[in-house]
Amino acid sequence: AEALRGDFTVALAAVGQNGNALQFCDEALRNDRRIVLAAVSQTGAALRFATQSLRSDPEVVEVAGRSFYFTKQELADMASSESKTRAGDSEDGTTGGIGKMIDSDDDDDDEPESPQPWIS
């Protein structure tokens, strides 16, 4: 069973059925952009199981945001975990896509925004 955690084909099939299966993949696959994009395409919530570098990838974050709406607190928690292991690239210590998502949500509520502005 341990060998299957590192098998690309098995991982791709698994995350295609349930993106949260990403949590059971070995770290090399959680750092594979193709696997992570497949996982977050299936469910954006799988973003939390990707490696830090892919959680900072703007495209990965954008795809995740299409099917899952993170609260500001969830985004801040993920960005905070990144800044603890890496020197911050910006003044607030966030980098890449997650920091950009936090900054782009400029209202003061914690409600997720609708992807279509005409739907509330």
N, C-alpha and C positions, 0 to 999 in steps of 0.2 A: 504494500500500500504506500510505503514511503517513496518508492520509485515513481509512482504515479503523480505525486505532488510536483515533480519536476518535469513531467512529460508535457511538451507544448501542445500536442494534438488533444490530449485528454483535457488539459486546462482550457483550451479554446472551446471545446464542446461543452464543458461544465459551465463556464461563465456565460456562454451563449444561452444556456437554459436558465441560469440563475446567476446574475452578476455577483451576488454575495459569496459565491463559491471562490472568489478571488482570495478570500481570507485563508483558504486551505492550501493555496499554491505556495511553492517555495519562493524565497525572496527574489531569485533571479527572474521568475515569471511575474511576480508582482512589480518588477521593474521593466518588464517588456511592454513597450508602448502598444503593440497590437493586442496583447491580452487585456491590458487595462482599458483600452478603448472599447473592446468588445464587452467587457464587464460593465463599464459605466454607461454604455449604450443600452444595455439591458436594464440596469437600474443605477441611477446616479449615486445612490447611497453607497455603492461599492467603492467610491472614491476614497473612503477612509481606510481601505485595505491596501491601496497602492503605496508604493514607496514615496518618500518625501519629494524626490525629484519629479516624479510624475504628478503628484498633487499640486506642484507648482507650474505644471505645463498648462499654458492658457487654453490650448485646444482640448485637452483632457477635461479641464474644469468646465469649459463651455458645454461639451457633450454631456457631462454629468448633470449640469444644470438644466438640461432640456427635459429630464425625466424625474428630477428630484430637486426640491427647493430647500436649500440649506438655510437655517436661521443665521442671523449675524453671529450669535454665540457659537454655533457649530463651526462656522468658518473661522472665527477668531481662535477657537480651541485648536483647530488643525494648523492654522498659521503659527500659533504659539508653540506647538510641538516641533514645527520646522525650525523656528528661530532658536530653540533651545539647543539644537544640534548643529546649527550653522550660524555663522556670523550674519547678521541682518544685512540685506542689500539695500534697504531703504531706511528712512528715519524711524518708521514704526516697527521695524524688524520683520516685516512680511516680505515675501518675494513672490514673483510670478503670478499665476492665475488666482490663487485664493485671496491674496492681498488685494488684487484688482477687483475681485467680486465684492469684498468688504467695502472698499472705497467707492464702488459704483452704486452701492445702496445707500444713498445719502439721506433718506428719511430716518426718523427717530424711532419707528416702531420695529418690532421683531417679527412682523408678519412677512411671509414670503411674497415676493412680487409675482404677479401673473406674467407669463411670457408674452401674452397679448395684452397691450395696454387697454384695449376696449373691454376686457373681461376683468371684473373685480371680485 
